[in-house]
């Protein structure tokens, strides 16, 4: 239904917001400003890998073990995740996010993309077959990926 709504909803009668606008942190808007709507995707525990401009209802689902129980997506949960990346990607794909999201990322992207980089912050590198792993050193423990994405935007 949500796919159909995005394809046919003239004027967005339900007032859904583009995925990147659902997040309070300004880095999402900065990524869109820097790279454009067509090159930014959100890896969502609720929806999968969705385009930044995908009209999405508010949701609060996470892989984080520190979240309230009803918000947590468990590995055994069955979702019909989207993968909105095109089948062919000629530019590098870069992921900023917690290690709990990496298995979903890998399962959704498979053979998509030539160069793929996962930034991580944990003491041990996550398993991510087909991805280059780069440790982002910071003392920030919660939402460190916002700092990492900002450093990436500033370096380009």
C-alpha positions in Angstrom: 0.0 0.0 0.0 2.8 2.4 0.8 4.5 1.8 -2.5 1.2 2.4 -4.3 0.7 5.6 -2.3 4.1 6.9 -3.3 3.4 6.2 -6.9 -0.1 7.6 -7.1 -0.8 9.9 -4.1 -1.6 13.2 -5.8 -0.7 16.0 -3.4 0.1 13.6 -0.6 -3.3 13.7 1.1 -2.1 11.8 4.2 0.7 14.3 4.8 3.4 11.6 4.9 7.0 12.9 5.0 10.1 12.0 3.0 12.0 9.4 5.0 15.0 11.7 5.6 12.7 14.3 7.3 11.5 11.8 9.9 14.8 12.0 11.8 15.6 14.9 14.2 19.3 14.9 13.6 20.3 17.4 10.9 22.8 15.1 9.3 20.1 13.5 7.1 19.3 16.9 5.6 23.0 17.6 5.2 23.5 14.4 3.3 20.6 15.2 1.0 21.9 18.7 0.5 25.4 17.4 -0.3 24.6 14.4 -2.5 20.9 14.9 -3.6 17.7 13.0 -2.9 18.5 10.4 -5.6 21.8 9.3 -3.9 20.8 9.1 -0.2 19.0 6.1 1.3 17.9 5.3 4.8 18.4 1.8 6.3 15.3 1.4 8.4 14.5 -1.3 10.9 10.9 -0.7 10.0 11.0 -0.5 6.2 14.4 -1.8 4.9 16.6 0.3 2.5 14.4 3.2 1.4 15.0 6.3 -0.7 15.4 9.5 1.1 12.4 11.0 -0.6 10.1 8.0 0.0 7.0 9.2 1.7 6.8 7.4 5.0 4.5 7.4 8.0 6.1 8.1 11.4 7.4 4.9 13.0 9.7 4.0 15.8 11.3 0.6 15.2 14.9 -0.1 15.9 17.5 -2.9 16.3 18.9 -1.2 19.4 18.8 -3.4 22.5 18.6 -0.3 24.7 15.2 0.8 23.2 11.9 -0.1 24.9 10.9 -3.7 24.1 7.9 -2.9 21.9 10.1 -0.8 19.6 12.8 -3.4 19.0 13.0 -5.5 15.9 14.5 -8.9 16.6 16.5 -11.0 14.2 13.7 -13.6 14.0 11.0 -11.0 13.2 9.7 -11.3 9.6 9.5 -8.1 7.7 9.0 -7.4 4.0 11.9 -5.1 3.7 12.3 -2.8 0.7 15.6 -2.4 -1.2 15.2 0.7 -3.3 18.7 0.8 -4.5 18.9 0.3 -8.3 20.2 -3.1 -9.4 23.2 -1.4 -10.9 25.2 1.2 -8.8 28.4 2.6 -10.3 29.3 4.8 -7.4 30.6 3.8 -4.0 28.0 2.9 -1.4 28.8 4.1 2.1 27.0 3.0 5.2 27.0 4.9 8.5 25.2 3.0 11.3 25.3 0.6 14.2 26.5 -2.9 14.0 23.0 -4.3 14.6 22.0 -2.9 11.2 24.8 -4.5 9.2 23.2 -7.9 8.7 20.1 -6.3 7.2 22.3 -4.1 5.0 24.2 -7.1 3.7 21.1 -9.1 3.1 19.4 -6.3 1.1 22.3 -5.3 -1.0 23.9 -8.6 -1.9 25.7 -8.0 -5.2 24.6 -4.4 -5.7 27.5 -2.0 -6.1 31.1 -2.2 -6.9 32.6 -0.4 -4.0 30.9 -0.7 -0.7 32.1 0.7 2.7 30.8 0.1 6.1 31.9 2.5 8.8 31.8 1.0 12.3 32.8 2.0 15.8 32.6 -1.2 17.8 35.8 -2.9 19.2 35.3 -5.8 16.8 34.6 -5.3 13.1 31.2 -6.5 12.0 30.8 -9.3 9.5 30.0 -7.7 6.1 31.0 -9.9 3.2 31.7 -7.9 0.1 32.1 -4.6 2.0 35.2 -2.7 3.0 35.3 -2.1 6.7 36.6 1.2 8.1 36.7 1.9 11.8 35.6 5.4 12.8 37.4 6.3 16.0 35.4 8.4 18.4 34.6 8.5 22.1 30.9 8.9 21.3 29.1 5.7 22.0 25.4 6.5 21.3 24.6 7.6 17.7 28.3 7.9 16.8 27.3 7.4 13.2 26.0 11.0 13.1 29.4 12.2 13.9 30.9 9.8 11.3 28.5 10.9 8.5 29.3 14.6 9.3 33.0 14.0 9.1 32.4 12.2 5.8 30.4 15.2 4.4 33.0 17.6 5.5 35.8 15.6 3.9 34.2 15.6 0.4 
